[in-house]
Amino acid sequence: MQTVETLNEGLKRAYTLTITAKEIDAKVDAEVRKVAPQVRMPGFRPGKVPANLIRKMHGPALMQDALNTAIQDGIQNLIASNKLRPAMQPSVALENEYEAGKDAELKVELEILPDVPTPAIDALKLERLTVPANDDAVQAQLQKFADQQKTWNDTKDGYKAKKGDLVTVDFVGKTEDGVAFDGGTGTDMAVEIGAGRLIPGFEDQVVGMKAGDEKQIKVTFPEDYAAKELAGKPATFDLVAKSVKTAGETRIDDALATSLGLKDLDQLKGLLKGQVEQELNGLTRTHMKRKLLDQLAAGHDFPVPPSMVEAEFNQIWEQLKHEATHEPDPDAALKEMEAEKDDYRAIAERRVRLGLLLSEIGQANGIEVTSQEMNRLIAQAAQQYGPEDQQRFVQYIQQEPMAAAQLRAPLYEDKVVDFLFDKAEITDREVTREQLEEAIESEDGFATGTHHHDHDNHKPKTAKKAAKTEDAKPVKAKKVEKADVEPAAPGDELVKAEPVKKAATKKAPAAKAEEAPAKKPAAKKALAKK
């Protein structure tokens, strides 16, 4: 096998590999010996079919298998002999269509990982913002939990609905000129008066209705409503009240706890306190990790493989396009994305560089994921599949090194981050939950190093902050699956509102740590009261 280097520029390499006909023929002989015991032919005992007959019968298939094997061996020898560390899967192409009995000439192109300078980790200084899980926080959580257990009692005929009551209605929405609009009709919709879940003015006008009443109410859709033809426009809803119920008394006592299978109220409070502490600790870690990554990014600048950056950028871009389609004005959102395309590419480059840094730190300090930890990861990931597919998933992870690396990456990164936390000089400062959430939400100086605050809640700018929460791109995860974003369901979502979740309060299952949870489709958020 002959190897000629044709390109050595930055992190790019290219080679021409010549695999001789003699080498390929030797591979064919090896394939013949491998399949011979299984070949059956009339007149011959099993396993005794002559090699020349096997070649004659299965020549093309054997030649293809031999060529593939020779190519794989050639690539591995090339990487080993030149001590290359490929950033992505090498590109391999035959220069000409292969003909039996002739040499095979290959063109191999790849990018290599850079030599990462020894990361500076001895002068790390971090501030840990902590929020105590005090009695008020636990009581607030307990009240929310009790409200979720609310029961509803039937009312007598003629009872008029008031704030706090639950009214079940059928409705037909119409434009100002009396034409029913798409998605504006529904049945048996529960309206909790005063809950603030519906578009402005809707709930207030249900006050006073009795079971059996019919009423037309007038509303104005928010300016940023998802359906552009309705945004900012007045409309009417023809309502029919089918029932009115009052909220039953929700007592926070031992009975509430025992109804959930617990011993008493103290046990329920203890569980809720644990949940509050876990959530607050997660917020603290998210903020501190971002500051850590900021310091690493600011202190290190080296070239990264363009192919890795492009792959990461494409993932970011596809996600943004999904989200833009659910904006009140998708065209405007896409236009804003295009204007900030360079910023997103810089975010992708930052993620890749941080991933390389964390990998270098981990390797230099003997950090690894044990086989027991890996087995737990596989078992946990397999739970998302049905019983029939779990074993297939386990086998896939075991046979695909890149898939295994992607599954391992979040835990490996967490271990490196914990190691750096132990090395850093940390000062503690007690803050309120609101202050901690604001510190997370208002992070600036993302990948480009510019200062940018997201006060106007435009999706592309919000996405920049989400992108920063998943800064480190694992080096070994060559392929990352994109998470599907389901579109908002039409019809009964018309007047419903959904709570807006805070970003970055839980780990993501993808190969990036501290990723912001996937946001609800923007169409649903646009339907909330503004």
Secondary structure, DSSP 8 states (H G I E B T S, - for coil): -EEEEEEEETTEEEEEEEE-HHHHHHHHHHHHHHHGGG---TTS-TT---HHHHHHHHHHHHHHHHHHHHHHHHHHHHHHHTT--BSS--EEEESS---TTS-EEEEEEEEB---------TT-EEEEEE----HHHHHHHHHHHHHHT--EEE--TT----TT-EEEEEEEEEETTS-EEEEEEEEEEEEETTS--SSTTTTGGGTT--TT-EEEEEEE--TT-SSTTTTT-EEEEEEEEEEEEEE-----SHHHHHTTT-S-HHHHHHHHHHHHHHHHHHHHHHHHHHHHHHHHHHH------HHHHHHHHHHHHHHHHHHHTTSSSHHHHHHHHHHTHHHHHHHHHHHHHHHHHHHHHHHHTT----HHHHHHHHHHHHTTS-HHHHHHHHHHHHH-HHHHHHHHHHHHHHHHHHHHHHHSEEEEEE--HHHHHHHHHT----TTS------S--HHHHHHHHHHTT----SS--------------STTTT-------SS-S--SSSSTT-------HHHHHTS--
